[in-house]
Amino acid sequence: MPEAITLFGNRESGNCWKGKWTADLLGVPCAWVEIDIFKGESRTPDFLAMNPAGQAPVARLADGRTLAQSNAIMLFLAEGSHLVPSDPFARAKMYEWLFWEQYNHEPTIAVRRAELKFRGKTEETVNPALLEKGETALARMELALKETSYLVGEALTLADIACVAYTRVAHEGGFDLAKFPHLQAWVARVERNLGLVAASEAA
Ligand SMILES: N[C@@H](CCC(=O)N[C@@H](CS)C(=O)NCC(=O)O)C(=O)O
């Protein structure tokens, strides 16, 4: 586990919170530097030197090395901790959710939220495929959470932290979590684990 990190993130971005929540849970001191991605601050020469992809989050270690990709940042922070199952199969199930989150969940739910909340799209003009694909992702989680309290069994893992990041604000993307009662209960459970005020109430 690193001694401390600096996280360059945007507070509206679930991807950016994943690393902060993980650091806080594990007691790793984490300084937050706010990056205004809407004003191009992730495309400046200094930022591109840290992450040539021009995206937040970026974690900077005390020795100056930098790491991008939200799930890679969490994995780096949590290696050897209780947030990563020691059993190889359970660990692989956690990876299954992490890869799925980046391919099926974030590109639909986070993108629809961003289109509606930040890019001036409306229910009429937003890409219609995003609603159906996002609901399919939520239904996939509901199915799993009928069986277990967390995505990988009965304990919180990085899979939950990754997947809760945009599920807890899915209503801002026009998704109705009331259709998914197990998922709704899981969001509240994980928010309690992370010490968060419920996003649905804060909104
Ligand atoms: N797969 C990346 C996605 C990162 C990403 O899309 N970052 C967005 C904020 S959520 C960003 O920085 N957008 C600004 C831009 O692309 O200019 C991750 O999980 O870290």
The ligand as an SDF file (V2000), in Angstrom:
LIG
                    3D

 20 19  0  0  0  0  0  0  0  0999 V2000
  -11.9460    4.4100  -18.0750 N   0  0  0  0  0  0  0  0  0  0  0  0
  -11.5180    5.6390  -17.4560 C   0  0  0  0  0  0  0  0  0  0  0  0
  -12.4960    6.7170  -17.8350 C   0  0  0  0  0  0  0  0  0  0  0  0
  -12.0140    8.0770  -17.4110 C   0  0  0  0  0  0  0  0  0  0  0  0
  -12.9420    9.1770  -17.8920 C   0  0  0  0  0  0  0  0  0  0  0  0
  -13.7940    8.9810  -18.7700 O   0  0  0  0  0  0  0  0  0  0  0  0
  -12.7560   10.3540  -17.3070 N   0  0  0  0  0  0  0  0  0  0  0  0
  -13.6060   11.4590  -17.6270 C   0  0  0  0  0  0  0  0  0  0  0  0
  -14.3160   11.9130  -16.3600 C   0  0  0  0  0  0  0  0  0  0  0  0
  -15.3630   10.6350  -15.7540 S   0  0  0  0  0  0  0  0  0  0  0  0
  -12.7480   12.6040  -18.1310 C   0  0  0  0  0  0  0  0  0  0  0  0
  -11.7030   12.8870  -17.5980 O   0  0  0  0  0  0  0  0  0  0  0  0
  -13.2230   13.2810  -19.1570 N   0  0  0  0  0  0  0  0  0  0  0  0
  -12.5700   14.4490  -19.6460 C   0  0  0  0  0  0  0  0  0  0  0  0
  -12.1000   14.3160  -21.0480 C   0  0  0  0  0  0  0  0  0  0  0  0
  -12.2010   13.2060  -21.6210 O   0  0  0  0  0  0  0  0  0  0  0  0
  -11.6160   15.3100  -21.5540 O   0  0  0  0  0  0  0  0  0  0  0  0
  -11.4230    5.4610  -15.9320 C   0  0  0  0  0  0  0  0  0  0  0  0
  -12.1370    4.5860  -15.4080 O   0  0  0  0  0  0  0  0  0  0  0  0
  -10.6400    6.1500  -15.2780 O   0  0  0  0  0  0  0  0  0  0  0  0
  1  2  1  0
  2  3  1  0
  2 18  1  0
  3  4  1  0
  4  5  1  0
  5  6  2  0
  5  7  1  0
  7  8  1  0
  8  9  1  0
  8 11  1  0
  9 10  1  0
 11 12  2  0
 11 13  1  0
 13 14  1  0
 14 15  1  0
 15 16  2  0
 15 17  1  0
 18 19  2  0
 18 20  1  0
M  END
$$$$
